[in-house]
Amino acid sequence: MKKQITMMFWGAVAMMMMTHAVNAGATEAETLKLSKMALSSRLDVQTVAKDYLYIGNGVAVTKARREMNAALKAFSAKQKKLNVALNDPKIKNLIAFVEMNIEELKDVLKKPYGFDNAELVMDLAEAISEGEKKISKSIHKKSKVKSLKFAGQRYNVTQIAKYYMAYQSGFKDNVLVHQMKQAVGDLEKALKVMVNNKENTPKMNKILNRIDKQWKIVHQFYLDIEEGGLPLIVFQTSNRLSEGFHSYIKEFIKVKAAVGHNK
């Protein structure tokens, strides 16, 4: 199933090489906002996949269901905005491909939880994530602004929690374990870069200190994926880490904006 979805996705991409990403006359800020919107949709859909696994395995069901529904709602709202704002036919076709897959995803979510449905949810989430990343990159080419210095940490945290629960759900293959450990390594490197960032304010350092303490406690839990037994701890701490990274990045953007305004 995963191979079929991947082949469908890349077949669509080959037909949809993107040129003009945004409507004529769009400002630099609008272009960058659209690019970030598409990229943030990847977090939404991975959150859905992660929460589906937790709900299906009876872990943090109420919170996971609430979080999953909110992520689906956020994803749909972003897609509507992108569809209205982007007028290039090739990108619209790719958006249509993403929407086709999200509708299939929604249908699977309504069905009883099982190994096959869980596998399909994860595969669809990966295909949709790739589509959103391609849309974001195509839009960003029109922007003169460089990519945000710190981005992707919340996505990595969500992936880690998803991989952990997937393994506990029976997806016990070496590829998943490798992906899990790679995500942990990427997050650890990103955290070190943040801690050593010379532009950190006292408030940013306070946020980082809290993140770093949590990370030192739980990162070994993530690496010990084969041992399992800690799904609720992984769910809760992953959410806390995600919230911490979100707070740091918001403060980072705020500081950078203030510096740019004062120049």
JOCOR-V568123 format. One record per run of one state. SS is the DSSP state (h for helix, s for strand, l for the rest). FROM is the first residue (numbers start at 1). TO is the last residue. If there is no record, write none. Layout:
BEGIN
<<SS;FROM;TO> <SS;FROM;TO>>
END
This chain:
BEGIN
<<l;1;1> <h;2;15> <l;16;27> <h;28;56> <l;57;60> <h;61;85> <l;86;88> <h;89;109> <l;110;114> <h;115;140> <l;141;152> <h;153;168> <l;169;173> <h;174;195> <l;196;201> <h;202;223> <l;224;230> <h;231;262> <l;263;263>>
END
